[in-house]
Amino acid sequence: MDIFPIRRPPDVTPETLVPDLSDGAEAGLYLALFELVEEGLIITSDETILEVNSAACHLLERTYPELVGQPLGDLFPSEAAFLAARGALFVEGASRGSLTLRMPNGERRHLRCLSAARVRPGLHALVLSPDTGGLTQPLPPRPLGDKVWPRLAAAVRQPVLVTDGSGRIRAANTAAQAQFALDGASLVGRPLAGIDIDPATARQLPGPHAGWQVLILPGEPGTADRAPVVVHPGDGRHRRAFASFPFPALLCEPGTHRVIDANGAAEAAYGLARGELLGETLATLQLEPAGTSGRQQHRHRNGHAFDVDLLEQTIELPGGRLETMLVHRPIHEPSPVERFGGELFVLNADGVLILDGKQRVLAVNPALCRLTGLTRQQLLGQAIAALFDDGECEAIDLEVLSTQGRFETEALLRLADGEAALCAWQFVQVGKGSGTARHCLVTVRDLREREALRRQAMEADPVDALTGLPDRDGLAGPYLDLASRAREARRKLVLMVIDLIGFHRINAQIGEEAGNRLLAGVGERLAMNVPDEAAVARIGPDSFVVLAGGTSGTDDAEAIAGNLLDAIGMPLDAGPTAVHLDAHIGVAIGPEHGEDLARLLSSAEQALEAARQGGMPIRVFSPNDAVDSLARLSLDAAIRRAPDRGELALHWQPRYRLDDATLVGAEALLRWNHPQLGLLDAEQFVPVALRSGSIDVLGRWALSHACEQAAAWHDAYGCDLVVAINVSARELSRDGFADELLDHVRQYALRPDLLEIELVECGQLPQSAVAMSHLYALQEAGIRLRLDRFGADGAPLSLLRHLPLSGLKIDAQFVRDLILTDEGEILIESMLHTARGLHLDVVAAGVEHAAQRDALARLGCHASQGRLHGAPISAEAFGRILAAAFERR
C-alpha cells in the first residue's frame, strides 16, 4: 500500500475545492493522517509540490490550492536559493537543517527542516517547523479553509456539502456537483435553502469550524436526492427477472427490513436456501450494524464475513403500499497493476507516453511535459514523428517493433524552445488480439546529464591532493566506465560510502600532519583491497567511495565491504604511535538502487545513515529505509519536542547495602509523559530513539536533570547518596560528551564520587577511540563507571580488562535463577569472585524476594535494587524516603 496518495498529475490545475481522489475513502484516510502531524508536511517532486497538510499551509501563509501543483521554487526568495536547497536536500541527501522561505507578502521566514530524499523515485518529503530563533513576530492564524473535512469529503462517494454558520455552501465534492448538475463555482456561496434538498434526509456532522456543518446527502452521482421508485417484481416477467437477476437481491418489509423474498444469487451469496432467508432481517445478516446502504460486511452460513456494497430501492405495490429491495452491487477490487499503474505512470522520473495504433499520442506523464517544455494539451494527438528532431524519426524501426514487440534506440527529442535533447527511447507494444490496433508504451530518458558527465570526465580528472585519489567530481569518469562494462556483462555495479568513525577527534589528538598521513594510509589500503574492476575516491574529510563492477549483487557487495572493514581496522602508523580505526559502510547496488551516479550515491548515503542509526558496520540499501525515513523523522521530531514541552521526567529506584540495609544510592530511570499514550517506561521508547538518533536529546536532558536533582538532595539532607544514570555507547561516542557531563557536575557543585554512570550495551566500546577517551576522562574526574547487565547481551569478559570500571551490575535474569537452581547460585558466585579479583563492587538488579536478597548477602554481593526494596517513583516521593532516612537532627 502506498503511503502517499498522489491524486492528480502535478501539471493539471486543481479543482476549486480539492483535486479528485482516485483512491477513494482510503486516500481520504491518509489525508486525515497527514492532518495529525503537527509539523508542516510537504510531499514534493524535484520541482512541483504534490501534497501538503494544513500545518504547512499555516506555516507558509498559503491556502491548499495556492500550494498543491505549484512550483516548489516559488517558496524560495530566489531561483539560486531554490537550486542550492534542492541540491542539498535531494541530491546530497541532507536530512536536517533550516530553510529561508518567502512569504506571500515578500517577507522571509526561517524554518527548521527535516528531509527524507527519494522516499520513492523522484518523490521527497519535507517536515517543516518554526525556527523560533528566526521569528520576529508570532505566526499568523491558520487559514480558515485549510482543514481536513473538505478533503475527506472529496474522498467519499456520496454527495457532500459543507455549510457555514449562515447556511451558505462553502464546499461541494464531485458527487454533489454531479447530483445538482452544477460545477463547484456555481454551488459555493449559494444558500442551502436555494437548492432542491431536504436537510432532514441528510446525515449531519460537525463541520471544521464552529457553526459549520458537513451534510452527507443520500444518493449517488447523477441520481436524484431520493431513491427512485421502481415497479414491484411480482409474478410473470417481473418475477422471472427478479429470480434470474445476476446480483443478490432481497425483498424486505419497509422499516424492519425483514426478508420476504430472495433470488437465487442471494441464496448463493449467503449459503442459505430461500426458505431459510425468509424471515431474516438485515441486522441479522450483517456482521455488525452498518445501515441499509453502502459498503458493509455480511455473514455467510459458514460464519465467515464477505464484503457487500448494498443499494436500497423503494418498490411501489398496487394500492400504494411500499416495500424495499436490497441489491448487492458488484465490488471491483483493483489488481495491483490497476491500483498502482496510474501512480507509476505519473511518478515515473522518465518521460512516458502512450500511442494509439496510428502512432498518435494518447497520454503523457508530467515528466515528459517537463522534458519537452510542452503542455499535456499540446502533446495529445500529435504524431510520434513530430516529437523527433529533423530526420531522427528514421531511427524508429517499425518492422522490429512489429515483429519483436519492443525496440530501443537513441535519438534527438525536439524541445519547445527549438533545441533538441539526446534521449534513450524504448518502444513496447501492449495489448492483444487481432482486428484491433495495439497500443505502444514509449519511455523517453534524458541523456544530457550522462553526456555532460562523459564530457566532464574527458576534459578533466579532478584528484584529491592528499590521497591522490579522485575526488567527488572525479567519480564521474570511473562510474561511467564501470557502469558501461557492468551493463555489457549483465553484472551489478556496487557503490559503497565509507565513513571513518570519530576521525575528527583522533585528528585533534594526534595533530593535522599525522591525521593526513592516516587518511593517505586509509586511501592506500582501500585501493589495495578492492577487486580488479573497481575504483576508489575521497569525497569528504573522512569519507571515501568505492565503486566495484562485475559483481553478482548483495553477497559480493557484503564480502567486499567486510574485506575493506578488516583492512581499515588494521593498525595504521601515525608517527610515534599506531592508531586503530573503525568505519561504517553504506552499500548501494545498481541499477536497483539507482540508475545514475547521483541516485546511486544518494542510496548509499541513506544506507550509511541507517548503519550509523543502528550501530551496524555494514548496511545494504533497502527501499524500506527510504519509506521508514519519514517515520523516523516524525518520531525524531516528537522526541526532540518532549524536553521543551515538559513531557520528560526521571523516576528513582532505591539501592540498599546488603550487610546493613542502608540506603546508599538511587538509579535515575527516564519516563516520557506522552500526550496521547500516557506515561511510558524507557524500554517503550529508548530503543527506538537509539535507532533514530534522538537518544542524544534524551541523554542530555537526563544527565542535566539527574545532576541537578542529586545536588539538591545532597544539599538538603547532607547524605552521601550515589546517583546512577544510564548512558548508551552511542552517547559515549558523541564528541564532547565528557565535557558536557563535567560541566553539569561543576554547575551544580556535585561531588563527582557521588555520580555513577551505568554503561549500557557497550560491547563495542573498546573499538571506539572517542568513547574510550571519554571514559578515562570521567574516571580521572572521580566519576564512578559501572558495567550494566553484566553476564547478559553476550558482552565478552575482556571488557572488564579494557574498560576503566569501578563496579558491575548483575542482570536481573541471573537474580531470578539464584534460588531456583544450583547453577543459578554457581553463576552469581563466579561473577562475584571475578569482581573481587578485579577490585570491583557489585550491585544486583531485579531483587523481588527476601530469599534472593539473603542469598546475595551470603555470597558477598555489596548492594541490590528491585521491587523488594521499592519500585521506581517520582522525585517528590523519593525525597520523602530520603527525609526519613537522612534528615538532619
Protein Blocks (a to p, Z undefined) as FASTA:
>chain_A
ZZbdcfbdfkbccdfkbccdfklmmlmmmmmmmmmpmbdcddddfkbcfbdcfklmmmno
pafklmgopafklmpmbfklmmmmmmmmmmnopabdcdddddfkopacdddddddehkbg
hiacddddddfklpcbdcddddfklcfklmmmmmpmbdcddddfkopafbdcfklmmmno
pafklmnopafklpccdfklpccdddfbehiacdddeddehiafbdcddddddehjllmm
mmmpmbdcddddehjlpafbdcfklmmmnopafklmgopafklmpmbdebjedjdddddf
kopacdddddddddddehhiacddddddddddddfklmmmmmmmmmpmbdcddddfkopa
fbdcfklmmmnopafklmgopafklmpcehklmmpcfklmmmnopacdddddddfkopac
ddddddddededehiacddddddddfklmmmmmmmmmmpccddfklopacfklmmmmmmm
mmmmmmmnopacdddddddehklmmmmmnojklmmmmmmmmmmmmmmmccfbdcdddfbf
kbccdddehiabjmlmmmmmmmmmmmmmpccdehjaccdddddddddddfklocbfklmm
mmmmmmmmmmmmnopabdcddfklmmmmmmmmmmmmmmmmmmmnopaccdddddddfklo
pafbdcdddddddfklopadfklmmmmmmmnopmmmmmmmmmmmmmmmmmmmmmmnopab
dcdddddfklmmpghklmmmmmmmmmnopafklpccddehillmmmpmklmmmmmmmmmn
opacddehihiahiafklmmmpccfbdcddfklmmmmmmpmklmmmmmmmmmmmmmnopa
cddehiabfklmmmmmmnopabdcdjklopcddfklmmmmmmmmmocZZ
